[in-house]
Amino acid sequence: MKVQVVNAILSHLSDAQHLMKAGYTEEANTHINFAKLVVLAYDDTTEYAEPSTLDKIWEQAKTFR
């Protein structure tokens, strides 16, 4: 089932907020990096993306520095 890109971005940013409050800054930064990479990958965030595509971006975000 495809996911609306904007929802994926907002979800990860929300996760980042919770992680920051708990002191997990490195993990929070991974979620923020995911959001950045998704914004760069999609001109139109109202589009729908395959979960497998977003999973690949997530893997990229984990190595993004």
C-alpha positions as CSV (number, residue, x, y, z in Angstrom):
1,M,0.0,0.0,0.0
2,K,1.5,3.3,-1.1
3,V,2.2,6.0,1.5
4,Q,1.7,9.7,0.9
5,V,5.1,11.3,1.0
6,V,4.1,14.2,3.3
7,N,2.8,11.7,5.9
8,A,6.1,9.9,5.9
9,I,8.0,13.1,6.4
10,L,5.7,14.3,9.2
11,S,5.8,11.0,10.9
12,H,9.6,10.9,10.9
13,L,9.9,14.5,12.2
14,S,7.5,13.7,15.0
15,D,9.6,10.6,15.9
16,A,12.6,12.9,15.9
17,Q,10.9,15.3,18.4
18,H,10.1,12.4,20.8
19,L,13.6,11.0,20.5
20,M,15.2,14.5,21.1
21,K,13.1,14.9,24.3
22,A,14.3,11.5,25.5
23,G,17.9,12.4,24.8
24,Y,18.5,10.2,21.8
25,T,19.9,12.8,19.5
26,E,21.8,10.5,17.1
27,E,18.6,8.5,16.4
28,A,16.6,11.8,16.1
29,N,19.1,13.1,13.5
30,T,18.6,9.9,11.5
31,H,14.8,10.7,11.3
32,I,15.6,14.3,10.4
33,N,18.0,13.2,7.7
34,F,15.3,10.9,6.3
35,A,12.9,13.8,6.0
36,K,15.6,15.9,4.2
37,L,16.3,13.1,1.7
38,V,12.7,12.5,1.0
39,V,12.1,16.3,0.4
40,L,15.1,16.2,-2.0
41,A,13.7,13.1,-3.8
42,Y,10.1,14.3,-4.3
43,D,9.2,17.6,-5.8
44,D,5.6,17.0,-4.9
45,T,5.1,15.8,-1.4
46,T,1.4,15.0,-2.0
47,E,2.6,12.1,-4.2
48,Y,2.3,8.5,-3.0
49,A,5.4,6.4,-2.7
50,E,6.0,2.7,-2.5
51,P,7.1,1.6,1.0
52,S,10.1,-0.2,-0.5
53,T,11.3,3.2,-2.0
54,L,10.9,4.9,1.4
55,D,12.8,1.9,3.0
56,K,15.7,2.5,0.6
57,I,15.8,6.2,1.6
58,W,15.7,5.2,5.3
59,E,18.7,3.0,4.8
60,Q,20.5,5.9,3.1
61,A,19.5,8.2,6.0
62,K,21.1,5.8,8.5
63,T,24.5,6.4,6.8
64,F,24.0,10.1,6.0
65,R,26.4,12.3,7.9
